[in-house]
Amino acid sequence: MNYQITEEEIQRVESARAQLRMVCGLLTAVGSKADADTPCGPEDLYEFICAQVDTLSAVLDATKQRWKIAIKGSPDGDD
C-alpha cells in the first residue's frame, strides 16, 4: 500500500532518523553514567529515545487516520 504524508511529516521522520543515528553513535561512546568524559548518561538517552518514539508515533497516527478516512470515502470501504 502507498500512503501520502505531508511535507511536515516527512521532515519529522527525517529528523527522527538523523537523531536516532546520532543515538547509535552515542551508545558506542557512553558509559554507565554521565561525567566529564561522557556527553550524557543513560537517563538522558532514554528521554531522547522516548521523544523520538512520540514523534514517529504522531506521524504514523496521522497517516493511519488519513487512511481510515480514505477507506470510508471509497465505494467499497466497509469501515
C-alpha positions, 0 to 999 in steps of 0.5 A: 500500500502507498500512503501520502504524508505531508511535507511536515511529516516527512521532515519529522521522520527525517529528523527522527532518523538523523537523531536516532543515528546520532543515538547509535553513535552515542551508545558506542561512546557512553558509559554507565553514567554521565561525567566529564568524559561522557556527553550524557548518561543513560537517563538522558538517552532514554528521554531522547529515545522516548521523544523520538518514539512520540514523534514517529508515533504522531506521524504514523497516527496521522497517516493511519487516520488519513487512511481510515478516512480514505477507506470510508470515502471509497465505494467499497470501504466497509469501515 
